[in-house]
């Protein structure tokens, strides 16, 4: 399959793939950080074959997208993607415009992208969200990727791929910005499924376990698996669980 590309709100670059058959179902992937945005063709094709329009947006200020990363919450970038679905979005290759009437939106997040998915669950247009190895509370220190080190590493190791100001990066660790635990009372538990492995050394399992229990959402704890990536979704046994939740 050929992956299409569009520009949303003159800033957000997103790859997308139409479904194999006409459909109103839309799946948006919220990636982790730092993360190379390519090499997800197989994943996008997997969902397209399942009948979804698949979108892989780059947050503002990351990779090809314009703007400044973390100037505002990344979940707002995802809502901007949802906004254009019924209005129309253009494939930059062919110049063809597509519209999805009354889209049924599902969002999958991985690691850093999970707060974006969780916050978007409050939007009435979003049916369900799935969060893999989610960051629930930025105030909880990571043994593998402490925030101060990670900010410096991203700027040095990824250059212009992430454009952000130090003051905006520092907001994450204060717990009032892009932090699901701080707004737990605003989420609909029926919309949310969380998956986390107990042996995850990048993002701690315990805060997720407590969050899921307090929220009373669907929670799939795994004994092993480390820091989960989207690829686990394509495993038949795991996809069966996720598919049942999405129904």
Secondary structure, DSSP 8 states (H G I E B T S, - for coil): ---EEEEETTTEEEEEE--SS---EEEEEE--SS--S-S-HHHHHHHHHTT-EEEEE--TTBTT--S-TTSS-HHHHHHHHHHHHHH-EE-TTT--EE--TT-EEEEEEETHHHHHHHHHTTSTTEEEEEEES----TTS--SSS-HHHHHHHHHHHHGGGB---HHHHHHHHHTSSS-GGGGGGGS-GGGEEEEEETT-SSS-HHHHHHHHHHHT-EEEEESS-SS--GGGGGSHHHHHHHHHHH-
